[in-house]
Each structure stands twice: as structure tokens, then as C-alpha cells.
């Protein structure tokens, strides 16, 4: 690793991997390096999805995080750069077979050791069989004679205990693919939560963020990529003299469409429930099939939260998060919008939220922006605007409200 990159410090940790701040050894350029341990097929599948999506976007859009390179870790200190367009064969096999595929040489050696051990054990058992036959017969007689005196059923001794998990792990040997390392551009402004909530509200800045997110999602959908986990945590910020540049990141749950049909991008349907509670669309909450329009709902929640500075505290934490919600009951229990709409498709959302905004309060959105937000948060996915329409709709709404 030191020959290519220098790791400085850990800057983030999630369910699947760790992100470090680092530098390129030759140029000194600051980068973000994400380590994804390849410990099971389920995680490996997510990693390959993320790699595939990031390669598809390459460095072609300023509002999508750029992937510089991908490295495959094959030993404690061994890294191998992956060629563009190539996927690690063993990792693909692991996903298809449902178990981690190991180094054939290691597996062959372990199999040979296992076969040798089995032959030794068999010979030993044959040798001992004649010597222990009388002892076993005597043991059975003693057991029968004591059975009438026993009031508690006795479990027979397990003469062939299962091999311990620890010994199995030792015999399996080291993994061929220990981890994937993704080297990406570094964003010095943190995520969207950290950036916006650490500053006083600024309408112009908020509108810039919303427009940039429109462009990012339109670009992704144009490539047939559905993100499926759009939220402020997955939007990173680069601070520039001209203002913040936001970048959509974390493509672990993303899916790519199957391609073009008669020159038009296919509208792929998905069924797996995934995403983050406060941003998931009602059709996802309801366990229905859904399309890329679920991303538009997630964007609607984010836009509403950014424009009105609506926040909530995630359960078990004290960190404020940008996000909209519905209050249930007198206790003020917060219900995600998608969940509320999946239970009641005719639910009327109150935009602007007024008293539920976090101080200091920005000016509430105008009527045209409120109408757009309601369209993006429609319970019917087909009633939501398409990604390629969003930027024009936002610009039109802002212009109309400014008058």
C-alpha cells in the first residue's frame, strides 16, 4: 500500500467498510480510500455492485463521486490493481456459488491434509476395534443393569464429536481475496448533514445544493443506475471558492438497468426492500415492486429537509439529521413519510412544516416549490416527475416564487 498510497487517518466507518483519508504516493494528491473486507458472499455482491456503478459513472459528472482506481488485496501486504472493465473472478464466483471461493492451491493442500487425516483415523479405528469390542460389550451390560435404578434419562456419550469451528477455520486457510480497496476523490466538507447544519441557513446555498442533486440523479438515471439509498449521509461536499460542490456517493445498494429497448432505457422493476427509513418511498415500505422513481421520492424528502431545515434525531444518537417526517400521536412519535404514505395513500402533507423546522429558520418555500415537493412525494410513483425533468422544474419554481 505504501508504494501507491499513504493512509493518514480513519474518517468514516459503516456496516460494510472503513474509509480512510490518504495521499497518492507519487503526486501527494489527497484521496479517500475505502476498504471493503470480502468475508461473505452477501457483502461481496454489494461491493461488486458499487464498483460496477462507479466504473459506469467514471469521472464523467462533477456531482457524482469519482473513482480513481480499485485494488484487490490478496495477502496481508499484497495489493493488485484491477484493470478497467475487469471484475475479480473469484469474487464473482463467490457471489454465484453463495460461499467464499478460496485459492485453489490452498484448497487442494487442505483437501490433501483432510484426506490424509481421514485415512489415519480409519486405520486407527480398525486397529482399536478388536481391542475395544469387549470393553464396549461390558459397558452395555453395565448400562442395562443401572437403567432401572436411574430416574433421569441419560444422554449417551458422543463418541465422534464434531470438529470445532476453530479447527475448521484453521484448515480452510487464508482467503485469496481479502478485501477490495476503492480509491476515490476526497471531499473536505463532510456529508450534507455536517455541511449544512454546521452553518446558518442560506437560501442561495440551499437552492444550489438542490439543483446539483437534480443533475446528479438525472445523470445516474440516464445511465440506467438506480441508487436506492439517497440520503444526506450519502451526499458528500467539496468546498470550493465558488461554493459547495455536492457529490452523490455510496453505490452499494445501487442497481443498473438491463440496457436499451428500442432506443429507450428500460424501466427495471425491483423487489428487495432496501434503503434508509426516513427516505424510503412508500412502494418500498409496502413491499411492492418499484422502479427508479423511488429515487425521486428520496430526493423529495431531502429537498424538503434542505429548503426548510427540517431535522430529527436518529434513534439512539444525539446527531441531528436532515429529513422530513410525520408526527404520530400525542407523544410526537416520528414516522417516516414513506411509511405513513404506504399506510394511507391519501395522507395530506403539510408543506411548509413551519413549527417543526430547526432554528435558525430559513424562509419557507414558496407556493411553486411546495407544489413541486408534493409532486416528488406523491404516493403514486408515476405521478412523480422524471429525473430529467427535475432541474427545469426546480428552476421554474424558484423563478416563479421569486416574483
Buried (B, 14 or more C-beta within 10 A) or exposed (E): BEEBBBEEEEBBEEEBBBBBBBBBEEEEEBBBBBBBBBEEBEBBBBBBBBBBBBBBBEEEBBBBBBBBBBBBBBEEEEBEEBEEEEBBEBBBBBBEEEEBBBBEEBBEEBEEEEEEEEEEEEEEEEEEEEEEEEEEEEEEEEEEEEEEEEEEEEEEEEEEEEEEEEEEEEBEBEBBBBBBBBBBBBBEBBBBBBBBBEEEBEEEBBBBBBBBBBBBBBBBBEBBBBBBBBBBBBBBBBEEEEBBBBBBBBBBBBBBBEEEEEEEBEEBEBEEEBBBBBBBBBBBBBEBEBBBBBBBBBBBBBBBBBBBBBBBEBEEEEEBBBBBBBBEEEEEEBBBBBBBBBEEEEBEBEBBBEEBBBEEEBEBBBEBBBBBBBBBBBBEBEEBBEBEBBBEBBEEBBEBBEE
